[in-house]
Amino acid sequence: STLHSRLLQLQSRFTWDLKKEDIDLENLSTRLQDHIDLQLGERGAVARTYSFLAYVRYLQGRPAEAVSLLNQSEEKIGECYGKENERRLIVMYGDLAWLKYHTGDYTQSHSYCQRVDNILLKYPAGSSTDLHPEVYGEKAWTYLKFLKSYYPKAIDCFRKALEVQPDDSEWNAGYAIVLYRTEPEPRFLETSKEDGESPAIKQLRRALEINPDDGVLLSMLALKLNAYQKHQEAEDLVERALKIGPDNPHVMRYTAKYLRIQGEHERSVDLLKRALERTNQSAFIHHQLALCYKKKKIAEQKSKPFNKQKVKQWRRLCIQHLEEAVKIKTTFVLAIADLAQLYGEENNLIRAEELFQQGLRNLSETDKSICQVFYLRYADFHHFNTKQEAEAIALYTKGLHLTTKTWEWKQCAKV
């Protein structure tokens, strides 16, 4: 139909090739609801989150809820941007047009298409192939929120938005976050003491120039600087982040990770427990808590003589939190591998093998660093627990063929 042809031309989450089968809808839904309930992020973040959750509700077969959420998004956009809100409604009206179409309300669908056309007539883009920066930004944030494999698309869209609006705080923050998440850690590089600063560090600094009181960006920058041996500045940033966002679970989880890396396990555990009180359905926080308890377990095992009961206690706490992490996010490969390794230590070989098979099903060959960690854990399991040397060698070899010069690569080569 003519209406359907027009809908296909809209910039909308319905036309951005977001594949339902790729997305963990329950986990994403929980995270987005948390963002709304806790009012997390800068001025436009909550408005965007209503729109993200609306699309998730549509995918879950709940279109009435989706429409209600988009109406709330429109209200929030008006509150945030006032008279400057029209171009920020292009995507939202596109989503509403599609939703009305799918529910059989073709008159309303056409009405929302007309609203988009009116905005585009009032604010024409630079060329027929260009999008407004607000549309590029909305598209970028969508790719960033929905799935890790969409991160390259998010990077491209943020760059295009920043070409037109280089000082926009939201596009700069989003670009900094996606670079932080995609940039290899220094341990995946040949050296962690390079003279220059990485692209992620530069962009985090740029975003903080515009918005110096963003606790999440401060804590992310601290983690990056610490990895590059800039410890004093990192320490100062962590303390600043905690003052700015003492109750923000995202600030708490990143600063807790920093503290764990620095060996301040008690402080890290305290922060993570507080974060769980605010948002108890976070796979990331449960995984970080498990890593803290794993550090305690390893420290006890190195004691001479070590206390077997304490080792068992720390291991059970690790398992408890990793089980929660994997339950919340069934595709969390690193947590799955860590959990399988611990069951191997307990000689529960059947459960360990089940988990490794689950990890294999969710392994993305494009993420070489995670693949390498997974293959090392699985190889160690066969080498130390099942004593199947041929299986172990095959897995160590797979690990060796991935990223070189990493700690995991060296462990694979050593065996």
C-alpha positions as CSV (number, residue, x, y, z in Angstrom):
1,S,0.0,0.0,0.0
2,T,1.0,3.7,-0.3
3,L,1.0,4.0,3.5
4,H,3.3,1.0,3.9
5,S,5.7,2.4,1.3
6,R,5.8,5.7,3.2
7,L,6.4,3.9,6.5
8,L,9.4,2.1,5.0
9,Q,11.0,5.6,4.3
10,L,10.7,6.7,7.9
11,Q,13.7,6.9,10.3
12,S,12.4,4.5,13.0
13,R,13.4,1.6,15.2
14,F,11.1,-0.4,12.9
15,T,13.3,0.4,9.9
16,W,16.8,0.1,11.5
17,D,17.1,-3.7,11.1
18,L,17.0,-4.5,14.8
19,K,16.6,-8.2,14.8
20,K,14.3,-9.7,17.5
21,E,16.2,-13.0,17.5
22,D,19.5,-11.2,18.4
23,I,18.1,-9.4,21.4
24,D,17.7,-10.7,25.0
25,L,14.4,-9.0,25.4
26,E,13.8,-9.8,29.1
27,N,17.3,-8.6,30.2
28,L,17.0,-5.5,28.1
29,S,13.5,-4.8,29.3
30,T,14.7,-5.1,33.0
31,R,17.6,-2.7,32.4
32,L,15.5,-0.1,30.6
33,Q,12.8,-0.2,33.3
34,D,15.6,0.3,35.9
35,H,16.8,3.4,34.0
36,I,13.3,4.8,34.1
37,D,12.6,4.0,37.7
38,L,15.9,5.4,38.9
39,Q,15.8,8.3,36.4
40,L,19.4,7.6,35.3
41,G,21.3,9.6,32.8
42,E,21.4,13.2,31.5
43,R,18.4,15.3,30.5
44,G,17.4,13.4,27.4
45,A,18.3,9.9,28.6
46,V,15.0,9.1,30.3
47,A,12.9,10.4,27.4
48,R,15.0,8.1,25.0
49,T,14.6,5.2,27.4
50,Y,10.8,5.4,27.3
51,S,11.1,5.1,23.4
52,F,13.6,2.1,23.7
53,L,11.3,0.3,26.1
54,A,8.3,1.0,23.9
55,Y,10.0,-0.9,21.0
56,V,10.9,-3.8,23.3
57,R,7.2,-3.9,24.5
58,Y,6.2,-4.1,20.8
59,L,8.6,-7.0,20.2
60,Q,7.1,-8.7,23.3
61,G,3.6,-8.5,21.8
62,R,2.4,-5.6,24.1
63,P,1.5,-2.8,21.6
64,A,-0.8,-0.9,24.0
65,E,2.0,-0.5,26.5
66,A,4.3,0.5,23.7
67,V,2.0,3.3,22.6
68,S,1.7,4.5,26.3
69,L,5.5,4.6,26.7
70,L,5.9,6.6,23.4
71,N,3.3,9.1,24.7
72,Q,5.3,9.5,27.9
73,S,8.5,9.9,25.8
74,E,6.9,12.7,23.9
75,E,5.9,14.4,27.1
76,K,9.5,14.0,28.5
77,I,11.0,15.4,25.3
78,G,8.8,18.5,25.6
79,E,9.9,18.9,29.2
80,C,13.6,18.5,28.3
81,Y,13.9,20.5,25.1
82,G,10.9,22.9,25.1
83,K,10.6,24.8,21.8
84,E,13.7,23.0,20.4
85,N,12.0,19.6,20.6
86,E,10.6,19.1,17.1
87,R,13.5,17.4,15.4
88,R,13.8,15.1,18.4
89,L,10.3,13.9,17.7
90,I,11.1,12.6,14.2
91,V,12.0,9.1,15.3
92,M,9.3,8.9,18.0
93,Y,6.6,9.8,15.6
94,G,8.0,7.3,13.1
95,D,7.7,4.6,15.8
96,L,4.1,5.7,16.6
97,A,3.2,5.5,12.9
98,W,4.5,2.0,12.7
99,L,2.8,0.9,15.9
100,K,-0.6,2.3,14.7
101,Y,-0.1,0.5,11.4
102,H,0.6,-2.8,13.1
103,T,-2.5,-2.4,15.3
104,G,-4.7,-1.6,12.3
105,D,-5.3,2.1,13.0
106,Y,-4.3,3.3,9.5
107,T,-5.8,6.7,10.0
108,Q,-3.6,7.5,13.0
109,S,-0.6,5.9,11.3
110,H,-1.0,8.2,8.3
111,S,-1.5,11.1,10.8
112,Y,1.9,10.4,12.4
113,C,3.6,10.1,9.0
114,Q,2.2,13.5,8.2
115,R,3.6,14.9,11.4
116,V,7.1,13.6,10.4
117,D,6.7,15.2,6.9
118,N,5.7,18.6,8.5
119,I,8.9,18.6,10.6
120,L,11.1,17.7,7.7
121,L,9.5,20.5,5.6
122,K,10.1,22.9,8.4
123,Y,13.7,21.7,9.1
124,P,15.1,20.3,5.8
125,A,18.3,18.2,6.1
126,G,21.5,19.2,4.4
127,S,20.9,16.8,1.5
128,S,18.5,14.0,0.4
129,T,20.9,11.4,1.9
130,D,21.7,13.2,5.1
131,L,19.8,12.8,8.4
132,H,19.3,15.4,11.1
133,P,21.9,15.1,13.9
134,E,19.1,14.4,16.3
135,V,18.1,11.3,14.2
136,Y,21.7,10.1,13.9
137,G,22.0,10.6,17.7
138,E,18.8,8.7,18.4
139,K,19.9,5.9,16.0
140,A,23.3,5.7,17.7
141,W,21.9,5.5,21.2
142,T,19.5,2.7,20.0
143,Y,22.4,0.6,18.6
144,L,24.4,1.2,21.8
145,K,21.6,0.2,24.1
146,F,20.3,-2.8,22.2
147,L,23.2,-5.1,21.4
148,K,27.0,-5.3,21.5
149,S,27.2,-6.4,17.8
150,Y,25.6,-3.1,16.9
151,Y,28.4,-1.0,18.4
152,P,30.2,-0.4,15.1
153,K,26.9,1.1,13.7
154,A,26.6,3.2,16.9
155,I,30.1,4.6,16.4
156,D,29.3,5.6,12.8
157,C,26.1,7.3,13.8
158,F,27.6,9.2,16.7
159,R,30.4,10.5,14.4
160,K,27.8,11.7,11.9
161,A,25.8,13.5,14.6
162,L,29.0,15.1,16.0
163,E,30.0,16.4,12.5
164,V,27.0,18.7,12.6
165,Q,26.7,19.2,16.4
166,P,30.3,18.9,17.8
167,D,29.4,20.3,21.2
168,D,26.3,18.3,21.9
169,S,26.7,16.7,25.4
170,E,24.6,13.7,24.6
171,W,26.3,12.7,21.4
172,N,29.7,13.3,23.0
173,A,28.8,11.2,26.0
174,G,27.4,8.3,23.9
175,Y,30.4,8.3,21.6
176,A,32.7,8.2,24.6
177,I,30.8,5.2,26.1
178,V,30.8,3.2,22.9
179,L,34.6,3.8,22.4
180,Y,35.1,2.8,26.1
181,R,33.3,-0.5,25.5
182,T,34.9,-1.4,22.2
183,E,38.5,-0.3,22.7
184,P,40.8,-3.2,23.7
185,E,42.2,-3.0,27.2
186,P,46.0,-2.3,27.3
187,R,46.6,-6.0,28.2
188,F,45.3,-6.8,24.8
189,L,48.0,-4.4,23.3
190,E,51.7,-4.9,23.2
191,T,52.2,-2.3,26.0
192,S,50.1,-0.5,28.5
193,K,52.6,2.4,28.8
194,E,52.1,4.1,25.4
195,D,53.0,7.8,25.2
196,G,49.8,9.0,23.6
197,E,46.3,8.7,24.9
198,S,43.8,6.2,23.4
199,P,40.8,7.4,21.4
200,A,38.5,6.4,24.2
201,I,40.4,8.5,26.7
202,K,40.5,11.5,24.4
203,Q,36.7,11.3,23.8
204,L,36.0,10.8,27.5
205,R,38.0,13.9,28.3
206,R,36.1,15.7,25.5
207,A,32.7,14.7,26.9
208,L,33.7,15.7,30.4
209,E,34.8,19.2,29.1
210,I,31.2,19.7,28.1
211,N,29.6,18.0,31.1
212,P,32.2,17.8,34.0
213,D,29.8,16.4,36.5
214,D,28.9,13.2,34.7
215,G,29.8,10.5,37.4
216,V,29.6,7.6,34.9
217,L,32.0,9.2,32.5
218,L,34.4,10.1,35.3
219,S,34.5,6.5,36.6
220,M,35.0,5.2,33.0
221,L,37.9,7.6,32.5
222,A,39.4,6.5,35.8
223,L,39.3,2.8,34.7
224,K,40.9,3.7,31.4
225,L,43.7,5.9,33.0
226,N,44.4,3.2,35.6
227,A,44.9,0.7,32.8
228,Y,47.5,3.1,31.3
229,Q,49.3,3.4,34.6
230,K,48.0,6.9,35.4
231,H,47.1,6.0,38.9
232,Q,47.0,9.3,40.7
233,E,44.6,11.0,38.2
234,A,42.5,7.9,38.2
235,E,42.2,7.9,42.0
236,D,41.2,11.6,42.0
237,L,38.5,10.9,39.4
238,V,37.0,8.0,41.3
239,E,36.7,10.1,44.5
240,R,35.0,12.8,42.4
241,A,32.6,10.4,40.8
242,L,31.5,9.0,44.1
243,K,30.8,12.5,45.4
244,I,28.8,13.4,42.4
245,G,26.8,10.1,42.1
246,P,27.0,8.3,45.5
247,D,23.6,6.6,44.8
248,N,23.9,6.0,41.1
249,P,24.3,2.2,40.5
250,H,26.2,2.8,37.3
251,V,28.8,5.0,39.0
252,M,29.0,2.5,41.9
253,R,29.6,-0.5,39.6
254,Y,32.4,1.2,37.6
255,T,34.1,2.7,40.7
256,A,33.8,-0.7,42.4
257,K,35.5,-2.4,39.4
258,Y,38.3,0.2,39.8
259,L,38.7,-0.5,43.5
260,R,38.7,-4.3,42.9
261,I,41.5,-3.9,40.4
262,Q,43.4,-1.8,43.0
263,G,43.0,-4.6,45.5
264,E,40.5,-2.7,47.7
265,H,38.2,-5.7,47.8
266,E,36.2,-4.7,50.9
267,R,35.4,-1.3,49.6
268,S,34.5,-2.8,46.2
269,V,32.1,-5.3,47.8
270,D,30.5,-2.7,49.9
271,L,29.8,-0.5,46.9
272,L,28.5,-3.4,44.8
273,K,26.1,-4.5,47.6
274,R,24.8,-1.0,47.8
275,A,24.4,-0.9,44.0
276,L,22.4,-4.2,44.1
277,E,20.0,-2.6,46.6
278,R,19.2,0.0,44.0
279,T,19.1,-2.4,41.0
280,N,19.1,-6.1,41.9
281,Q,18.7,-7.4,38.3
282,S,22.1,-6.4,37.1
283,A,24.2,-9.2,35.7
284,F,27.2,-6.9,35.5
285,I,27.1,-6.2,39.3
286,H,26.6,-9.8,40.3
287,H,29.6,-10.7,38.0
288,Q,31.7,-8.0,39.6
289,L,30.8,-9.3,43.1
290,A,31.8,-12.8,42.1
291,L,35.2,-11.5,40.8
292,C,35.8,-9.8,44.2
293,Y,35.0,-13.1,46.1
294,K,37.2,-15.0,43.6
295,K,40.1,-12.7,44.5
296,K,39.5,-13.5,48.2
297,K,39.4,-17.2,47.4
298,I,42.7,-17.0,45.5
299,A,44.3,-15.0,48.3
300,E,43.3,-17.6,50.9
301,Q,44.6,-20.4,48.7
302,K,48.0,-18.7,48.6
303,S,48.2,-18.6,52.4
304,K,50.3,-21.2,54.0
305,P,48.6,-23.1,55.5
306,F,45.3,-22.1,53.9
307,N,41.9,-22.6,55.4
308,K,39.8,-25.0,53.3
309,Q,36.6,-23.8,54.8
310,K,37.3,-20.2,53.9
311,V,38.2,-21.2,50.3
312,K,34.9,-23.2,50.1
313,Q,33.0,-20.2,51.5
314,W,34.4,-17.7,49.0
315,R,33.9,-20.2,46.2
316,R,30.2,-20.7,47.1
317,L,29.7,-16.9,47.2
318,C,31.3,-16.7,43.7
319,I,29.0,-19.4,42.4
320,Q,25.9,-17.8,44.0
321,H,26.5,-14.5,42.3
322,L,27.6,-16.0,39.0
323,E,24.4,-18.2,38.9
324,E,22.4,-14.9,39.4
325,A,24.4,-13.2,36.6
326,V,23.8,-16.1,34.2
327,K,20.1,-16.3,35.1
328,I,19.6,-12.6,34.4
329,K,21.6,-12.6,31.2
330,T,21.8,-16.1,29.7
331,T,24.2,-14.9,27.0
332,F,26.8,-13.6,29.4
333,V,29.7,-15.7,28.1
334,L,32.4,-14.5,30.6
335,A,30.2,-15.2,33.6
336,I,29.2,-18.6,32.1
337,A,32.9,-19.5,31.7
338,D,33.8,-18.3,35.2
339,L,30.9,-20.3,36.7
340,A,31.8,-23.4,34.8
341,Q,35.4,-23.2,36.0
342,L,34.3,-23.0,39.6
343,Y,32.0,-26.1,39.2
344,G,35.0,-27.8,37.8
345,E,37.0,-27.0,40.9
346,E,34.1,-28.6,42.9
347,N,34.3,-31.7,40.7
348,N,30.8,-31.1,39.5
349,L,31.9,-32.0,35.9
350,I,28.4,-32.5,34.5
351,R,27.2,-29.0,35.5
352,A,30.5,-27.5,34.3
353,E,30.2,-29.2,30.9
354,E,26.6,-28.0,30.5
355,L,27.7,-24.4,31.1
356,F,30.6,-24.6,28.7
357,Q,28.2,-25.9,26.0
358,Q,25.9,-22.9,26.9
359,G,28.9,-20.6,26.5
360,L,29.8,-22.1,23.1
361,R,26.2,-21.6,21.8
362,N,26.5,-17.9,22.7
363,L,30.1,-17.3,21.7
364,S,30.6,-14.6,19.0
365,E,33.7,-15.3,17.0
366,T,34.0,-11.6,16.2
367,D,34.8,-10.8,19.9
368,K,38.2,-12.3,19.9
369,S,39.2,-11.3,23.5
370,I,36.1,-13.0,25.0
371,C,36.6,-16.1,22.8
372,Q,40.2,-16.3,24.0
373,V,39.2,-16.2,27.7
374,F,36.5,-18.7,27.1
375,Y,38.7,-21.2,25.2
376,L,41.4,-20.9,28.0
377,R,38.8,-21.6,30.7
378,Y,37.4,-24.6,28.8
379,A,40.9,-25.9,28.0
380,D,41.9,-25.6,31.6
381,F,38.8,-27.5,32.6
382,H,39.8,-30.5,30.4
383,H,43.5,-30.2,31.3
384,F,43.0,-30.1,35.1
385,N,39.6,-31.6,35.8
386,T,38.5,-34.1,33.1
387,K,42.1,-35.0,32.1
388,Q,41.1,-35.1,28.4
389,E,44.4,-33.9,27.0
390,A,43.4,-34.0,23.3
391,E,40.4,-31.8,24.0
392,A,42.5,-29.4,26.1
393,I,45.2,-29.1,23.4
394,A,42.6,-28.4,20.7
395,L,41.1,-25.6,22.8
396,Y,44.5,-24.1,23.8
397,T,45.3,-24.0,20.1
398,K,42.1,-22.2,19.3
399,G,43.0,-19.6,21.9
400,L,46.5,-19.2,20.4
401,H,45.1,-18.4,17.0
402,L,43.2,-15.3,18.4
403,T,44.6,-12.1,19.9
404,T,48.4,-12.3,20.6
405,K,50.5,-10.8,23.4
406,T,47.7,-11.1,26.0
407,W,47.9,-12.8,29.3
408,E,45.4,-15.5,28.1
409,W,47.5,-16.0,24.9
410,K,50.6,-16.6,27.1
411,Q,48.7,-19.1,29.3
412,C,47.5,-21.0,26.2
413,A,51.1,-21.1,24.9
414,K,52.6,-22.1,28.2
415,V,50.6,-25.3,28.5
